[in-house]
């Protein structure tokens, strides 16, 4: 290899190392320089006895290498656009509706055994330590495990916690009257709640509170299993909390009531909680709830008399 080529190569390497030490990472090279650099190095000339000495060939000079700072504006690399940083938002507990389960056909004996096993698990549940410590009874549910119609409420109150059965207080007595007005008996349907334990009220001697999203998320798998075993044809959600627990919707019961929803493949009718009717005795509000029940009766193909259709039509 010729001395001139070696000198040029060494100079080029030193130049590149100098650029690297100054932080330069990218170089622009012209097409002519690339072609020159792709050529093999020239071989040294062999001496010939009778010929005059031949001078070493001069290597083709590559085009000068320019740094990014020396590029004209037209050749400058495009600016890198960095995506905006995502701002973290605080975690929020939400109730996510479960997907529709695969329907399991059970014999009466298998169904009874599954229901009893579920009941036994719920009765000894201690997942919510504060509710376990304050409760008197786990309020599992009551009614016909083969029911076509199932009611879901919010949570046990003081009366329910005392007796271990849902809807036994004033609101429960009113619910029983409404059920009987359809032609059914309380024992024909099934009644349960989102929560199986009464929400604790520390420092209060009376009153109730709404379950927290965390409490509902923890407890609602029991209700899912109850519904899966019973396989009712229609569900009625009593009040906003029941709708939120079953559907994850927080629009408010006023906007949702009377409009069919779907819970894991089962028709669901949202309506007011009986406690609301105890607070608001207006005939118009009673009529709204009754209209919701009329829709349920039609869905279940129950007979509806003219008298039933005209309940609570008198202006309040």
JOFENFEN-V293883 format. One record per residue. RES is the residue in one small letter. NEAR is the number of other ideal C-beta (glycine too) atoms within 10 Angstrom. Layout:
RES | NEAR
RES | NEAR
//
This chain:
x | 11
x | 16
x | 9
x | 13
x | 17
x | 12
x | 11
x | 16
x | 13
x | 10
x | 10
x | 13
x | 10
x | 10
x | 12
x | 13
x | 10
x | 10
x | 15
x | 10
x | 8
x | 9
x | 7
x | 14
x | 8
x | 9
x | 14
x | 15
x | 14
x | 13
x | 8
x | 11
x | 17
x | 11
x | 12
x | 15
x | 12
x | 7
x | 10
x | 6
x | 12
x | 15
x | 10
x | 12
x | 12
x | 6
x | 8
x | 9
x | 4
x | 4
x | 7
x | 6
x | 8
x | 10
x | 7
x | 13
x | 13
x | 10
x | 17
x | 13
x | 9
x | 17
x | 14
x | 10
x | 16
x | 14
x | 14
x | 13
x | 8
x | 11
x | 14
x | 8
x | 5
x | 5
x | 10
x | 11
x | 9
x | 5
x | 6
x | 5
x | 6
x | 6
x | 5
x | 6
x | 6
x | 6
x | 5
x | 6
x | 6
x | 4
x | 6
x | 6
x | 10
x | 10
x | 18
x | 7
x | 15
x | 16
x | 8
x | 12
x | 13
x | 6
x | 9
x | 11
x | 7
x | 14
x | 8
x | 9
x | 8
x | 12
x | 17
x | 14
x | 12
x | 16
x | 18
x | 11
x | 12
x | 18
x | 15
x | 10
x | 13
x | 20
x | 13
x | 8
x | 17
x | 8
x | 12
x | 21
x | 8
x | 12
x | 22
x | 14
x | 10
x | 15
x | 19
x | 14
x | 16
x | 20
x | 29
x | 21
x | 23
x | 19
x | 21
x | 18
x | 18
x | 14
x | 19
x | 18
x | 26
x | 26
x | 27
x | 27
x | 28
x | 26
x | 26
x | 28
x | 24
x | 15
x | 17
x | 25
x | 20
x | 15
x | 16
x | 16
x | 18
x | 27
x | 28
x | 20
x | 19
x | 13
x | 23
x | 22
x | 13
x | 18
x | 25
x | 17
x | 11
x | 20
x | 22
x | 12
x | 14
x | 19
x | 13
x | 18
x | 12
x | 18
x | 11
x | 16
x | 22
x | 25
x | 26
x | 23
x | 29
x | 24
x | 27
x | 25
x | 27
x | 25
x | 21
x | 16
x | 13
x | 7
x | 5
x | 9
x | 6
x | 7
x | 8
x | 17
x | 12
x | 15
x | 25
x | 13
x | 16
x | 11
x | 22
x | 23
x | 15
x | 16
x | 22
x | 21
x | 14
x | 23
x | 23
x | 15
x | 17
x | 22
x | 21
x | 18
x | 19
x | 23
x | 19
x | 22
x | 15
x | 20
x | 24
x | 24
x | 29
x | 26
x | 23
x | 23
x | 22
x | 27
x | 26
x | 24
x | 28
x | 26
x | 19
x | 14
x | 18
x | 13
x | 12
x | 12
x | 21
x | 11
x | 11
x | 20
x | 19
x | 16
x | 11
x | 13
x | 16
x | 12
x | 19
x | 16
x | 10
x | 18
x | 17
x | 23
x | 21
x | 27
x | 26
x | 21
x | 22
x | 23
x | 21
x | 16
x | 18
x | 13
x | 10
x | 12
x | 9
x | 12
x | 13
x | 12
x | 16
x | 18
x | 16
x | 17
x | 21
x | 20
x | 15
x | 19
x | 21
x | 16
x | 17
x | 20
x | 18
x | 10
x | 15
x | 15
x | 9
x | 16
x | 7
x | 14
x | 9
x | 6
x | 8
x | 16
x | 12
x | 10
x | 17
x | 17
x | 11
x | 9
x | 8
x | 12
//
